[in-house]
Amino acid sequence: MDEPHKEKNIQHGIRWLVAEERFFWQAAGSMHLRRYQQEVAEAVIDSVLRELGLSIVVMFPRQSGKNELQAQLEAYFLVLFNRVGGNMVKVSPTWKPQSINAMQRLERVLKRNRVTARHWSKESGYIYRLGAARMIFLSGAPESHIVGATADLLLEVDEAQSVRADKFDRDIAPMAASTNATRVFWGTAWTADTLLARELRAARRAEQADGLRRCFVISAEQVGSEVPAYRRFVEAQVARLGRQNPMVKTQYFSEELDAEGGMFPPQRAALMQGTHARLRAPRPGWQYALLLDVAGEDEGQNGLENPLRDLTALTVVEIDPTGGGEGFAAHTYRAVDRKQWIGVKHTALYAELLALARHWQAVQVVVDATGVGAGLASFLERALPGRVTRFVFSAASKSRLGWDFLSVVETGRWQEYAPQGADAEQEAFFRQLAYCKMDVQPGAERRMRWGVPDGARDPATGERLHDDLIISAALCALLDGMALTSNGPALVIPAADPLEELDYGF
């Protein structure tokens, strides 16, 4: 294609996408491309039509129009190349639901566009054809067999932070090797060891070398400046979860996380310090809950979780129901007392816990019911009907608990008492915080392993470090959203199944 003809097509393509409302559709109605979307569209069109073969990285916040922009670009290229032909390939981390969702978005665009509505067809269940141009959808799951497809116009990797880098290098990258097709990596920020992060670093180096823009890292502020409703939504998320919450940082502000690091750095630990005094008895008019981590449970098989714990830890919290923002049922938790037991038989422990529950007039007792803890939980349920919530540890449930506890901490809803003089229990709690690690796993589940590493010892004393007090405190997250009852006989409050895989909704 000669240069004047290429330039004409480039300008036509940009006008086609930007100037006419009917070619940009979202569920809320038709609209022009937003400024940050237009910049991406221009760069991709320019690279494809000039045959530059760039690797472009697009990092958008959640729910800011990434997927709709993809579908509009795909429809445009199908129209533009319908006579001369060419293949585009789009790889998603999974076939169901991600590839299927991507196909449905393209179908909606093709059906609504009067230029394409009657001319496109679908082949083999995953190929969209308009004339001689084809759009092919594939799964990038580790077990998928996708070798052999060729992308001579465009290769897209959607949610690239969830596609394994070795899978891309082995099976996906060769699809564009012989044609030098433009590659676009779409996604949201996660950790620095993902495929998306790797390609972002490479694209930045290439930008510095030749001055061609390849990186489009958009934050919630940029989206919110054009979409007031989005700004209000993100403000509500920040109020609910905290600005430094890992989910908020990555999903809305496009900030990467360290894959491994301290879970409670000094600034986060400082958020947890309150000004109230330690209590030995309940204050009139306030509600209290007991949070119990039971000794001896095997909470996992990885190196960060400690299956050889020999301490049972109890945290008593005073509950302030005014901790949530508008429309968000949450509480503020003031730690007012804590206790640890070493090597105590569960029969004796049960009697003491029952006495403490009655002493504090506890409206809820949250119990680690993993393994042998199930028996202790059953005894407490019989004695305190409707006031016991079980929690069973698994890799999935502990990950969710960690994320939920971080949200409590980041929004200032966990408050430690101010010790008066030496306080061995609180000193142990903050020492555990200092040594607690988090390991964020790649993949769509956003699985987090967390805890004090097995075998860790206090460098000052040489004593073995535990994480029982942290885990006990984290159980407060199960109280969020509960309509807590009075101190009398309580109604049964059903707890969510802790083994269920939960969707964070980001």
N, C-alpha and C positions, 0 to 999 in steps of 0.2 A: 504494500500500500504506500503510495507516494506521500511525502510530508504534508503538502497542502490538504490532501484528502483526509489524512489522519487528524490534522488540526480541526478541520470542519466537523468531523465526527465527534471529536472531544468536546468542542463547544456545544454541539447539538445535544450530546449526552447530558452535559451539565444542565442545560436549559430544560431538557426533558424531565429531569428529576426535580429541579428546584422551582421552576416557574409555574407549574400547573398543579393545583390542589388535588385533582383527581388521581394523580400518580403517587400520592402519599397518603395512605389511609391508616388510621388506628381505630381502636375500638371506640374511642370518644368522638370520632368524626374525622373528616378530612382536614388537613392542615399542611402548611408549607414545611419543608425541611427546616429544622432548627439550625442555628449557626454552626454548632459543633458537629451536627450530622452532615451538613453541607461540606465542611472541610474534609471529612473522611471520604464522602462520595467523590469529590473532585480528585483526591489523591488516588483512589482506586481506579477510577475511570482513566485518569492520565497514565497510570502505569500499564494498564491493560492495552489501551489503544496505541500507546507509543512503544509497546512491547519492551518495557524497561525491566520486567522481571523482578520488581522490588519485593522485599519481605516487609509488609506493613503490619504494625501491631496496633490494635484498637482496644483500649481498656475503658469501658463505660461503667458507670454505677448501675446498680440494679434498677430495672423498670424505667430506664431513660431512653428507650427507643432503639436499642442495638438490634434486636431481632427484626423489627419492622424495616430498618434501614437495610439489613441484609437482603430481605425479600424483595425490596424495591430495586436494589442493585442487580440481583439475579434476574428479575423480570426484564430490566433494561437490557442486559447483555443478551438475553434470549432473543429480544426484538432486534437488536443491532446486528447480531451474527446469524440471523435466521437464514440468510441467503448463502453466505460464505461458509458457514458451519463452524463448529468448534465445541469442545467439551469443557464444562466446569464441574468441579468436584467439591462437595462440602462434607466434611467429616465432623461428627459430633461424638462426645464421650460415650454415649449409649445409643442403641437403636430405639428402644422404648424407655422413656418418652421423647428423648431429645431430637433424634432424627425425624421421628414421626411428627413432632410439633413443628419442626422446621419445614417439612413438606406441606403441612396444612397452612402455614403462613404464606408460602409461595402460591399455593392454590388460591387462597383468598385474594391475593394481589392480582393474579392472572385473571380471575373471574370478574373482578371489579373494573379492570382496565378495559376500556372499549376497544383498544388496539389489539389486545391479546385474547379477549374473552372467548372468541370462537375459533381460535387457531392453534391452541396448545393441546397436547395430548400427553398421556402417561403411559410408560412402558415398564413392564417387569415389576411394577409395584414401587420402584424407587428412582425412576428416570423420567424427567420432564423434558419434552421436546417441543420446540417451536421451529418449524421448518427444518433446517439442517443443524440447528444449535441444540445442545443437550445440557441439562443440569442433573448431575448424579449425586445422590445422597448415600452416604456410607456411615457405618458405625466405627468408631475408633476404640472400642472396648478391647482390652488386652487379648481376648480370645477370638476376636473377629478375624475372618479370612478375607482380606480386601486387596491382596496383591494383584496387580495387573491392570488396574484402572489408570487412565491417562488424563491429565488435565493440561490442555494446551492453551487455555485462556486464563483460567483462574482456579486456584486451589485455596479453599477456605477451611480453617480449623476453628470450629466454634467451641466456646468454653474451653479454651486451650489450657487453662490452668488445671483442668481435670483429665487431660489426655496425657498418658505417660510419654515421657521424652524418648524412651527406647522404642516404643511403638511407633512414634512419629518418624524417628530416624530410619527404622528398618522397613516399615510398610507404607508410610504416607509420603514422606519427602520424595521418594523416587517417582511418584506420580507426575511431578513437575520437572524432573531432572532433565529429560531429553528436550523439553520445549521451553525451558526457562520461563514458565508461566508465573504470573504474579501470585504471590502467596499472601494471604491475610489471616492473621491470628487474632481472633476475637475473644474477649473474656472480661472477667473482673479480677481485681488483685487478690492474691492469696499469699503464699510464701515465696521466698526468693529461689527455691529449688524446683519450681514448676517449669513446664515447657513455655508457658506464656512469659514468665520472668526471664528465662534464658533468651528467648527471641527478642524481648524488649531491650535487653542489654546489647545484643548484637545489632539491633536496628539503630540504637543510639550511637554506637561506634561508626556505623555506616553513614549516618547523618553527618557526623563530624567530619568524615572523610570527603564527602562530595556535596554536602549542603542540601540534599534532597530530603524533604520531610517524610519520615516513615512512622513516627511515633505519635499517637493520639491518646493521651492519658487525660481523661475527663473526670472532674470531681463533681460532687453534689452542688458546690457553689455555682459552677458554670451552668449546670442544668437548671438550678433554682433561679438563676438570674433571668432565664427565658420562660420558665414554667413556675409561676407562684405556687400552684397546688403542690408541685413536687418539693419546693422549698419547705412548705409547711409540713409535709409528710416526713421529710428527713429531720426537721427540727423535733418532731414528736418522737422519732426513733432515738435521737440523741438524748432526749429527756428520759426516755424509758430505759435505754441501755447504757448510756454514757458515751461521751465522745471518744474516749480511748478504748472502748470495748473493741476487741479484735474484729468482730463482725461489722461494726460500724466503720472502723478504719478501712477495712478491705472492700466491703460491698458498696459503700457510699462515697468514700473519699479517696479510693484508688491508692491506698497506702499499703505496701507489702509488710508482712510479718516476718520475724525471724522464725524459721522452722523449729528451732529449739532455743530455749532460753528460760530465764526465771519467770515464773508465773506471777510473782508478786514483787516487782522491783520497788525500790524505796518510795517512789512517788505514789504507787498504788497502795502500798502498805500504809503510807501516811493518810490516805483517804479513810482508812479503817479506824483511826483513832478518834474516840469520842471524848467527852468531858464529864460524863456522869460517873458516879461512884459505884464500886462493887457492892452488890447487895447480898444479904444472907437470908432475906425473907421478902415476900411480895409486897409491893406498895398497893394500898387500896385503890381500886378503880382501874388497875392495869391488868392486861392479859399476859400470860407467860406460856412458853413452850419449852419442852425438853428435846434436845437433839442428841441422839446416842449413836456412836460408832462402836460396834461390838468387836472385841478382840478375836483374833484367830481365823479371820475369813480370808480366803484366797480370792482377791478381787481381779485377778488377771494373770497373764503369763508374760508380760513384757517387763523390761528392765526398769521402768519408771514407777511401777506400782509395786508395793511391798507386801508380798504374800506371807511374810513371817512376823506379822505384827503380834505383839503380846500385851497390848494395852487396850483397855476400853476407855473411851473418852466421852464425857458428857458436857454439853454446853447448854446453859439456861439463858433464854433470850426473853427480853421484855418486848412486846409487840406494839408498835405504834401504827395504827391502820391508815395514817395520813401520808404514808411515804410515796404512794404512786401519784403520777401526774394525772391530768384530766383524762378520763376515759380509760384509765389503766389501774386495775385492781392490784395493788401491791402494798407491801408494808415496809416499815423501817424496823430493823432488828437491833436492839441494844443488848450486847452480851453483858450479863450481870453476874454470872457465876459460872464456874466450870470445875470439873472433877475428873480424876483419872483413877483407874483401878488396874492393878497388876496381879495376874494369877488368881483372881477371885472366881470361885465356882458360881455358875449361873443361878443356882438356887439361892445363894446368899445375895448375889447381885440383884436378883428379881425383887427380893424383899426390900432392899435399900432403894431401888428405883421406884418402887410403888410408894414408899414413904416420901421420897422426894417429889413425886408427882402430886401427891396430896398436899405436901407442905407448900409447894408453889401454886397449888390450885391450877395445874396445867390444863390449858384448853386443848393442847395437842402434844403428843409424844411421837416424834419421828424416829423410827428405829431401823438400823441396818439389819435387815432380815436375811442376809446372805448366809448360807451354810448353817452352822449351829446357831446363828442369830435368829433363825426362823422360830426355834423353840421358845426363846426368850420373848420374841414378839407375840407369839400366841398366848403366853401366860399374861402378858400385859394387856392384850386385847380383851381377855376374859375379865380382867379386873377393872379395866377402864373402857367399857364399850363405847365405840364411836369416837374415841379420843386418841386412837393409835393409827399412824400411817406407816406402812411398811415401805422400805426401799431395798431392792435387790440389786447388787452391783453386778454389772457386766461391762464389757468394753464400751458398748453403746450407751448404756445408762450412765456410766461414770463420765463419759465424754459430755453428755448433755448436762449433767450436774455441774461439771466444771464451767461450761459456758454460762449456765444460768447463775452460778455464784459470782462469776466475773461481772455479770450485769448488775447484780445486787451491789457489789463493791463499787463499781464504776459510777453508779448513780448516788453514791453516798448513803446507801441504805443499810450498811453494816457498820455499827459503831461499837468499838471496844471501850470498856470502862477504863477510867484513869486510875492507875494503881496508886495506893498510898503506902509508900515504903516498898520493901521487897515483896515480890509476888511471883512465886515459882511457876504457877500455872500460866500466867500471862507471858512471862519471859519465855517459857517453852513454846507457847503459841507463836510468838513473833520470831523465834529462832527457826521453827518449822517453816514459817512463811519465807524466810530468807533462803532456805535451801530447797524450796519446792520448785520443781521444773515442769515445763510443759513441752510436749512434742506434738506438733500439728502435722497430721498425715495428709498427703496429697489425695485428691479424689473428691467426688461430689459429696461424700458424707461429711466432710470437714471434721473427721474424727480427731479428738484430742486425747492424748495420754498425759496424765499429770500425776504428780505426787513427789514425795521425797525419794530420790533414788535408793534402791535397795543397797544396804551396806554403808550408806553415808554416815559419817561420824562428825561430831562437833570438833573442829580443829583445836579449840581451847581446852576441852576436857577429855577428848577421845571417846566420849560416850556416843552410843548409837543414836541416830536421829530417827524420829518417827514422823508420821503425818496425820495421826489420829485426831488431833485437835482441829486441824484444818478441815478434815473430812466431816467431823462433827459439825463444825460451823456451816459448811457448805450445804448441809441438809436443810438449812433454813429455806432454800429455794423451793422446796416442796410446799411451803406454806403460802407462797405467793398466789394470790387469786382465791384463796380459801375464804369462805364466809365463816369466820371462826365463831364458835358458839361460846356461851357463857360457861362459868365454872361448874355448873350443875351437870346432871346427866345429859350427855350430848347426843345429837343425831349422828348417824354414821355418815362420814364424809368419804366418798370413794376416791381413792388415789389413782392417778394415771398408771397404766402398766409400764413399769420402768424398763421392761425388756423390749418395748415397741420401738422400732426405728421412727424417730420423729423428724418432721420437716421443719427446718428453721424458718422457712417462708421468705428467704432472701433471694 
